């Protein structure tokens, strides 16, 4: 999606978000009752979790900075005096104190040890196994709240240019300071910079830089009624580069498998036990800001500047406290969404698998005569398939000019919404800009007609249109995978005459 269309989509979310805030304050919608996580109430300690809670307490209370029980809100003493905090929806609020603004997110610790891809993910995305924190939230709401707080989004990470050639560019955007606040075992508030919970796998050193507001993007799958915000795939605050990330690190993450490639892991000694409620605070870092004291905010004369496309503070206060007419706002939001929908880039069509029958698939294969065709059969639950899939993308990038056609066939049911959502996200992340299909037949039908049981399966066709080799799971030997075998045959197949 172009920068202009991405901006329109974000504006639409911001307007709808503002309208939602008005609804909650004008009596049209009853505000949600505060939860324990939102109020900072400590979780009860039971015999079942007492031992696990004790494990993480030894160093965290010494290393993190304690804040005394003071301030306008005893449950949030880290807020400055006179702070006004307006709930914007489930698990998210906007804080205002003078010219300062920040975003508060209520989350829960879901992981204390292991390799990381995220600091914060969404409950709905199912990534708790690779994220320290998780919450139930719409990621586009965080985006809109950051804009209201004065942040300016940049661009997500880029791995390939428009021609499909390798061209890495790190994510950009305003720097965002992330501070974590929670209650320890004794009930005292602990505030700590988020970087302290993340450490380098090899050096064991804590993360030493801020995240940036990359901004993710909107896309609209074929047949969808409205655009989808890509960060809702769970990539809310990441520790590894993802094009769909909302907040990303301005560095290049290592490539490879999780055991050998991921750069960061959970800093176990400093992280409280699982299920601990945590308030995640996001605040814009101005270029001239000094380094913040651990766990605290930095005083600043002005948070806003001329390049931040945000509303005046008074306007925000009026927005969330007044009783304005909503019809015009919601109509404008709908128009903005329509504009964003019509601005999709043509390349996005690749990332939405096209349903095909076996006959339609055979027709596609026949149309590739004169070229070498690799057809990769995979599914959302096939781990090996996903691990090997990047090799198909690389072969496409390297040999498309030589007459190679790469294509994939997802074996999940097209009516399985979760599987299709995951497939779209996976293909988007892989930048799979080639034909991608999903089988629109019953399993018993495609198993019989394709002569297979299930993935991973790969069909390799020569320039004469004939099948050269069908690779099945039994061919995926350790140290000599299906793609290892394909790459050995490929040079001769590409050199052959049609």
C-alpha positions as CSV (number, residue, x, y, z in Angstrom):
1,X,0.0,0.0,0.0
2,X,1.2,3.5,-0.8
3,X,2.1,5.9,2.0
4,X,-0.9,8.0,1.0
5,X,-3.4,5.2,1.3
6,X,-1.8,4.0,4.5
7,X,-2.2,7.4,6.0
8,X,-5.9,7.5,4.9
9,X,-6.5,4.2,6.6
10,X,-4.8,5.4,9.8
11,X,-6.8,8.6,9.7
12,X,-10.0,6.6,9.4
13,X,-9.1,4.5,12.4
14,X,-8.3,7.7,14.4
15,X,-11.7,9.2,13.5
16,X,-13.6,6.1,14.4
17,X,-11.5,5.8,17.6
18,X,-12.5,9.4,18.4
19,X,-16.1,8.7,17.8
20,X,-15.9,5.6,20.1
21,X,-14.5,7.9,22.8
22,X,-17.4,10.3,22.3
23,X,-19.9,7.5,22.5
24,X,-18.6,6.4,25.8
25,X,-18.8,9.9,27.2
26,X,-22.1,11.1,25.9
27,X,-24.1,8.2,27.4
28,X,-24.6,6.3,24.2
29,X,-22.4,3.5,25.4
30,X,-21.7,2.4,28.9
31,X,-18.0,2.5,29.8
32,X,-16.4,-0.8,30.6
33,X,-15.9,-1.5,34.3
34,X,-12.3,-1.2,35.4
35,X,-10.5,-4.5,35.7
36,X,-7.9,-5.6,38.2
37,X,-5.3,-5.1,35.5
38,X,-6.5,-1.6,34.8
39,X,-6.6,-0.5,38.4
40,X,-3.3,-2.1,39.3
41,X,-4.9,-4.5,41.8
42,X,-2.6,-7.3,42.7
43,X,-3.4,-10.9,41.7
44,X,-4.2,-13.2,44.6
45,X,-1.4,-15.6,45.6
46,X,-2.4,-19.2,45.8
47,X,-0.4,-22.3,46.8
48,X,-0.3,-23.3,43.2
49,X,1.4,-20.2,41.9
50,X,3.3,-19.0,45.0
51,X,6.4,-21.0,44.2
52,X,6.5,-19.8,40.6
53,X,6.0,-16.2,41.7
54,X,8.9,-16.4,44.1
55,X,11.3,-17.4,41.3
56,X,11.3,-14.0,39.6
57,X,11.4,-11.8,42.7
58,X,15.0,-12.1,43.8
59,X,16.6,-9.6,41.5
60,X,13.7,-7.6,40.0
61,X,13.0,-5.6,43.2
62,X,16.6,-4.7,43.5
63,X,17.3,-3.9,39.8
64,X,14.0,-2.1,39.0
65,X,13.1,1.3,40.4
66,X,10.5,1.4,43.1
67,X,8.1,4.3,43.1
68,X,6.6,5.4,46.4
69,X,2.8,5.2,46.9
70,X,2.0,8.8,46.1
71,X,0.4,10.9,43.4
72,X,-3.1,11.6,42.3
73,X,-3.9,7.9,41.9
74,X,-2.6,5.5,44.5
75,X,-2.8,2.6,42.0
76,X,-0.6,4.5,39.5
77,X,1.8,6.7,41.5
78,X,4.1,7.1,38.4
79,X,1.6,9.4,36.8
80,X,2.4,13.1,37.2
81,X,0.3,15.3,39.4
82,X,-2.8,16.6,37.7
83,X,-2.8,13.9,35.1
84,X,-6.0,13.2,33.2
85,X,-6.4,9.7,31.9
86,X,-9.2,9.0,29.5
87,X,-10.1,5.4,28.7
88,X,-10.3,4.9,24.9
89,X,-11.5,1.3,24.8
90,X,-10.7,-2.1,26.3
91,X,-7.2,-2.1,27.8
92,X,-6.1,1.3,26.4
93,X,-6.2,4.9,27.7
94,X,-4.7,8.3,26.8
95,X,-2.9,10.3,29.5
96,X,-2.6,14.1,29.4
97,X,-0.7,16.3,31.9
98,X,-0.1,19.8,30.6
99,X,1.6,19.4,27.3
100,X,2.7,15.8,27.9
101,X,0.8,12.9,26.5
102,X,1.2,9.2,26.7
103,X,-0.6,5.9,26.0
104,X,-1.4,3.3,28.7
105,X,-2.0,-0.3,27.8
106,X,-3.1,-3.0,30.2
107,X,-1.4,-6.3,29.6
108,X,-0.4,-9.5,31.4
109,X,2.9,-11.4,31.6
110,X,2.6,-14.5,29.6
111,X,6.3,-15.6,29.2
112,X,9.3,-15.3,31.5
113,X,11.9,-17.5,29.7
114,X,12.6,-18.3,26.1
115,X,13.4,-16.8,22.7
116,X,11.5,-13.6,21.7
117,X,9.8,-12.2,18.7
118,X,7.7,-9.7,20.6
119,X,7.6,-7.7,23.8
120,X,3.8,-7.3,23.5
121,X,1.4,-9.3,21.4
122,X,-2.4,-9.8,21.1
123,X,-4.2,-12.5,23.0
124,X,-6.2,-13.2,19.8
125,X,-3.1,-13.9,17.7
126,X,-1.9,-16.8,19.8
127,X,1.8,-15.7,20.1
128,X,2.1,-16.0,23.8
129,X,4.9,-18.5,23.4
130,X,7.2,-15.9,21.9
131,X,6.1,-12.7,23.7
132,X,6.6,-11.5,27.2
133,X,3.4,-9.6,27.4
134,X,0.0,-10.1,25.8
135,X,-3.3,-8.2,25.9
136,X,-6.7,-8.3,24.2
137,X,-6.8,-5.2,22.0
138,X,-7.2,-3.9,18.5
139,X,-3.7,-2.9,17.4
140,X,-5.1,0.0,15.2
141,X,-6.4,1.6,18.4
142,X,-2.8,1.8,19.7
143,X,-1.8,3.3,16.4
144,X,-4.5,6.0,16.6
145,X,-3.8,6.6,20.3
146,X,-0.1,7.2,19.5
147,X,-1.0,9.8,16.9
148,X,-3.2,11.5,19.4
149,X,-0.2,11.5,21.8
150,X,1.9,13.3,19.2
151,X,3.7,10.5,17.6
152,X,4.5,10.4,13.9
153,X,4.6,6.9,12.2
154,X,7.4,6.1,9.8
155,X,7.7,3.0,7.6
156,X,7.8,-0.7,8.4
157,X,11.0,-2.7,7.7
158,X,11.7,-3.5,4.1
159,X,13.4,-6.7,2.9
160,X,12.8,-6.4,-0.8
161,X,12.3,-3.5,-3.2
162,X,9.4,-3.1,-5.7
163,X,11.3,-5.3,-8.1
164,X,11.5,-8.2,-5.7
165,X,15.2,-7.7,-5.2
166,X,16.9,-7.9,-1.7
167,X,17.0,-4.4,-0.3
168,X,16.9,-4.2,3.5
169,X,15.8,-1.0,5.0
170,X,15.2,-0.8,8.8
171,X,11.9,0.5,10.2
172,X,11.6,4.2,10.8
173,X,9.3,6.5,12.8
174,X,9.3,8.5,16.0
175,X,11.1,6.9,18.9
176,X,8.8,5.6,21.6
177,X,9.9,5.2,25.2
178,X,8.2,2.1,26.8
179,X,8.0,1.9,30.6
180,X,6.5,-1.1,32.4
181,X,4.7,-0.7,35.8
182,X,3.5,-3.6,38.0
183,X,3.0,-4.6,41.6
184,X,5.6,-7.0,43.1
185,X,4.9,-9.7,45.6
186,X,4.8,-7.3,48.5
187,X,2.3,-5.0,46.7
188,X,4.7,-2.3,45.9
189,X,4.8,-0.6,42.5
190,X,7.8,-1.4,40.4
191,X,8.6,0.7,37.3
192,X,11.2,-0.5,34.8
193,X,12.2,0.5,31.2
194,X,11.0,-2.3,28.9
195,X,14.5,-2.8,27.5
196,X,15.5,-4.4,30.8
197,X,13.2,-7.4,30.2
198,X,14.9,-8.1,26.9
199,X,18.5,-9.3,26.5
200,X,20.7,-10.5,23.8
201,X,20.9,-14.2,23.4
202,X,24.7,-14.3,23.0
203,X,26.0,-11.5,25.1
204,X,23.3,-11.5,27.7
205,X,23.3,-7.7,27.6
206,X,20.0,-5.9,28.0
207,X,18.5,-4.1,25.0
208,X,20.0,-0.7,24.7
209,X,17.7,1.2,22.3
210,X,14.1,2.5,21.9
211,X,11.5,1.1,19.6
212,X,10.2,3.2,16.7
213,X,6.7,3.8,15.5
214,X,6.9,1.9,12.2
215,X,3.1,2.0,11.8
216,X,2.4,-1.4,10.2
217,X,-0.1,-1.0,7.2
218,X,-3.6,-1.7,6.0
219,X,-4.5,-4.3,3.4
220,X,-7.7,-5.6,2.1
221,X,-7.9,-9.3,1.1
222,X,-10.1,-10.3,-1.8
223,X,-13.7,-10.6,-0.7
224,X,-13.1,-8.7,2.6
225,X,-15.6,-6.0,3.4
226,X,-13.0,-3.6,4.9
227,X,-9.3,-3.2,5.2
228,X,-7.4,-5.1,7.8
229,X,-4.7,-3.6,10.0
230,X,-1.7,-5.9,9.6
231,X,-0.4,-5.6,13.2
232,X,-3.5,-7.4,14.4
233,X,-1.5,-10.5,13.4
234,X,0.0,-10.0,16.8
235,X,3.1,-8.0,15.8
236,X,2.3,-5.1,18.2
237,X,5.7,-4.4,19.8
238,X,8.4,-6.7,18.3
239,X,12.0,-7.7,19.0
240,X,12.5,-9.1,15.5
241,X,11.8,-7.3,12.2
242,X,8.3,-7.8,10.7
243,X,6.7,-5.7,7.9
244,X,3.4,-5.8,9.9
245,X,4.9,-4.5,13.2
246,X,3.4,-1.5,14.9
247,X,6.5,-0.8,17.0
248,X,9.7,-2.3,15.8
249,X,13.4,-2.0,16.6
250,X,15.5,0.1,14.2
251,X,18.0,-2.6,13.5
252,X,18.3,-5.7,11.4
253,X,17.3,-8.8,13.2
254,X,19.2,-12.1,12.6
255,X,17.8,-14.6,10.2
256,X,17.5,-18.4,10.8
257,X,15.6,-20.8,13.0
258,X,14.4,-19.8,16.4
259,X,17.1,-21.7,18.2
260,X,20.0,-20.2,16.2
261,X,18.7,-17.0,14.7
262,X,16.5,-14.9,17.1
263,X,18.5,-12.1,18.6
264,X,16.8,-11.7,21.9
265,X,15.4,-13.7,24.8
266,X,13.4,-12.9,28.0
267,X,15.6,-11.6,30.8
268,X,14.1,-14.1,33.2
269,X,15.6,-12.7,36.5
270,X,13.8,-9.4,36.1
271,X,10.4,-10.4,34.8
272,X,7.6,-11.0,37.4
273,X,5.6,-14.3,37.3
274,X,3.2,-15.1,34.6
275,X,-0.3,-13.6,34.9
276,X,1.1,-10.5,36.6
277,X,-0.9,-7.4,35.4
278,X,1.4,-4.8,33.8
279,X,0.7,-1.3,32.6
280,X,2.6,-0.6,29.5
281,X,3.2,3.1,29.0
282,X,4.2,4.5,25.6
283,X,5.6,8.1,25.2
284,X,7.2,9.9,22.3
285,X,10.9,10.6,22.6
286,X,11.9,13.9,21.0
287,X,15.3,14.1,19.3
288,X,16.6,16.4,22.0
289,X,15.4,14.4,24.9
290,X,17.9,13.3,27.5
291,X,18.1,9.7,28.5
292,X,15.2,8.9,30.9
293,X,15.8,7.9,34.5
294,X,14.9,4.2,35.0
295,X,11.2,3.7,35.2
296,X,10.3,7.3,35.1
297,X,9.1,10.0,32.7
298,X,11.3,12.9,31.5
299,X,10.1,16.4,32.0
300,X,9.8,18.3,28.8
301,X,8.7,21.8,27.8
302,X,6.7,20.6,24.8
303,X,5.9,17.1,23.5
304,X,4.5,18.4,20.2
305,X,6.3,20.0,17.3
306,X,5.4,21.1,13.8
307,X,6.0,17.7,12.2
308,X,3.6,15.8,14.4
309,X,0.1,15.6,12.8
310,X,-1.8,15.6,16.1
311,X,-4.7,17.6,17.5
312,X,-4.3,20.4,20.1
313,X,-4.5,19.1,23.6
314,X,-7.6,21.1,24.3
315,X,-9.3,19.6,21.3
316,X,-8.6,16.1,22.6
317,X,-10.0,17.0,26.1
318,X,-13.1,18.4,24.5
319,X,-13.4,15.4,22.2
320,X,-13.5,12.9,25.1
321,X,-15.6,15.1,27.5
322,X,-18.1,16.9,25.2
323,X,-21.4,15.8,23.7
324,X,-20.8,16.2,20.0
325,X,-22.9,15.1,17.1
326,X,-21.6,11.7,15.8
327,X,-23.3,11.3,12.5
328,X,-20.9,13.5,10.5
329,X,-17.8,12.0,12.2
330,X,-18.9,8.4,11.4
331,X,-19.8,9.3,7.8
332,X,-16.4,10.9,7.4
333,X,-14.7,7.8,8.8
334,X,-16.7,5.6,6.4
335,X,-15.5,7.8,3.5
336,X,-11.9,7.5,4.6
337,X,-12.1,3.8,4.9
338,X,-13.6,3.6,1.4
339,X,-10.7,5.7,0.1
340,X,-8.2,3.4,1.8
341,X,-9.9,0.4,0.3
342,X,-9.6,1.7,-3.2
343,X,-5.9,2.5,-2.8
344,X,-4.6,-1.0,-2.5
345,X,-1.4,-1.9,-4.3
346,X,-1.8,-4.5,-7.0
347,X,0.9,-6.7,-5.4
348,X,-1.4,-7.3,-2.4
349,X,-3.4,-9.7,-4.5
350,X,-0.6,-12.2,-4.3
351,X,-1.0,-12.5,-0.5
352,X,-4.6,-13.7,-0.6
353,X,-4.7,-17.3,-1.7
354,X,-7.1,-17.9,-4.6
355,X,-9.5,-20.8,-4.2
356,X,-9.2,-23.4,-7.0
357,X,-10.5,-26.8,-7.8
358,X,-8.3,-29.6,-9.0
359,X,-9.3,-29.0,-12.6
360,X,-8.5,-25.3,-12.3
361,X,-5.2,-26.1,-10.8
362,X,-4.4,-28.5,-13.7
363,X,-5.3,-25.7,-16.1
364,X,-2.9,-23.4,-14.4
365,X,-0.1,-26.0,-14.6
366,X,-0.8,-26.5,-18.3
367,X,-0.5,-22.8,-18.9
368,X,3.1,-22.8,-17.5
369,X,4.4,-25.0,-20.4
370,X,7.6,-23.6,-21.6
371,X,8.7,-22.7,-18.1
372,X,9.9,-24.6,-15.1
373,X,7.2,-24.8,-12.4
374,X,7.6,-25.4,-8.7
375,X,4.3,-26.0,-6.9
376,X,4.6,-26.1,-3.1
377,X,1.8,-27.7,-1.2
378,X,1.6,-26.5,2.4
379,X,-0.8,-25.8,5.3
380,X,-1.1,-23.5,8.3
381,X,-0.2,-26.2,10.8
382,X,2.7,-27.7,8.8
383,X,5.8,-26.5,10.6
384,X,8.2,-28.0,8.1
385,X,6.3,-26.4,5.3
386,X,6.7,-22.9,6.8
387,X,10.4,-23.4,7.6
388,X,11.1,-24.4,4.0
389,X,8.8,-21.9,2.3
390,X,11.4,-19.0,2.4
391,X,13.5,-21.1,0.0
392,X,10.7,-21.0,-2.6
393,X,10.6,-17.3,-2.3
394,X,14.4,-17.0,-2.8
395,X,14.3,-19.3,-5.8
396,X,11.6,-17.1,-7.3
397,X,13.6,-14.0,-6.7
398,X,16.8,-15.5,-8.2
399,X,15.4,-17.5,-11.2
400,X,12.1,-15.8,-12.2
401,X,14.1,-14.0,-14.9
402,X,15.4,-17.4,-16.1
403,X,12.0,-18.9,-16.7
404,X,11.1,-20.3,-13.2
405,X,7.5,-20.1,-12.0
406,X,7.0,-20.5,-8.3
407,X,3.5,-21.2,-6.9
408,X,2.0,-22.4,-3.7
409,X,-1.2,-24.4,-2.9
410,X,-2.6,-24.2,0.7
411,X,-4.3,-27.4,1.7
412,X,-6.5,-25.8,4.4
413,X,-10.2,-25.3,3.8
414,X,-11.0,-21.9,2.3
415,X,-13.9,-21.8,4.8
416,X,-11.6,-22.0,7.8
417,X,-11.4,-18.3,8.6
418,X,-8.5,-18.7,11.1
419,X,-6.4,-20.7,8.7
420,X,-7.0,-18.3,5.9
421,X,-6.2,-15.3,8.1
422,X,-3.0,-17.0,9.1
423,X,-2.2,-17.9,5.5
424,X,-2.6,-14.3,4.4
425,X,-0.4,-13.0,7.2
426,X,2.2,-15.7,6.4
427,X,2.3,-15.0,2.7
428,X,2.5,-11.2,3.4
429,X,5.4,-11.7,5.8
430,X,7.2,-13.9,3.3
431,X,6.6,-11.4,0.5
432,X,5.4,-14.3,-1.7
433,X,4.8,-12.3,-4.9
434,X,3.8,-15.2,-7.1
435,X,0.6,-17.2,-7.6
436,X,-0.8,-18.6,-4.3
437,X,-3.8,-20.9,-4.3
438,X,-6.0,-22.6,-1.7
439,X,-7.6,-25.9,-2.6
440,X,-11.4,-25.7,-2.9
441,X,-12.1,-29.4,-2.7
442,X,-12.8,-31.9,0.1
443,X,-9.7,-33.6,1.5
444,X,-10.8,-37.0,0.3
445,X,-11.1,-35.5,-3.2
446,X,-7.7,-33.8,-3.4
447,X,-5.9,-36.7,-1.7
448,X,-7.2,-39.1,-4.3
449,X,-6.7,-36.9,-7.3
450,X,-3.3,-35.6,-6.4
451,X,-2.1,-38.9,-5.0
452,X,-1.0,-37.5,-1.7
453,X,-1.9,-37.8,2.0
454,X,-0.9,-34.3,3.2
455,X,1.9,-31.7,3.3
456,X,4.8,-31.1,2.8
457,X,4.5,-32.0,-0.9
458,X,6.2,-30.4,-3.9
459,X,5.6,-30.9,-7.6
460,X,8.4,-30.0,-10.0
461,X,7.5,-29.6,-13.7
462,X,9.9,-29.2,-16.6
463,X,9.6,-26.8,-19.6
464,X,7.8,-29.5,-21.5
465,X,5.0,-29.4,-19.0
466,X,5.7,-32.9,-17.7
467,X,6.1,-33.8,-14.1
468,X,9.8,-34.3,-13.3
469,X,9.4,-35.3,-9.7
470,X,6.8,-35.4,-6.9
471,X,8.4,-34.9,-3.5
472,X,6.5,-36.1,-0.4
473,X,7.3,-36.1,3.4
474,X,9.3,-39.3,3.1
475,X,11.7,-37.3,0.8
476,X,12.4,-34.6,3.4
477,X,15.5,-36.3,4.8
478,X,17.4,-34.6,7.6
479,X,20.3,-32.7,6.1
480,X,18.9,-33.3,2.6
481,X,15.5,-31.6,2.4
482,X,13.1,-31.5,-0.5
483,X,14.5,-28.1,-1.5
484,X,18.0,-29.4,-1.4
485,X,17.0,-32.0,-3.9
486,X,15.1,-29.5,-6.1
487,X,18.0,-27.1,-6.2
488,X,20.3,-29.9,-7.5
489,X,17.9,-30.5,-10.5
490,X,17.0,-26.9,-11.2
491,X,20.1,-25.7,-13.2
492,X,19.6,-28.4,-15.9
493,X,15.9,-27.9,-16.0
494,X,16.3,-24.2,-16.5
495,X,18.9,-24.7,-19.3
496,X,16.7,-27.2,-21.1
497,X,14.9,-25.9,-24.2
498,X,11.0,-25.8,-24.2
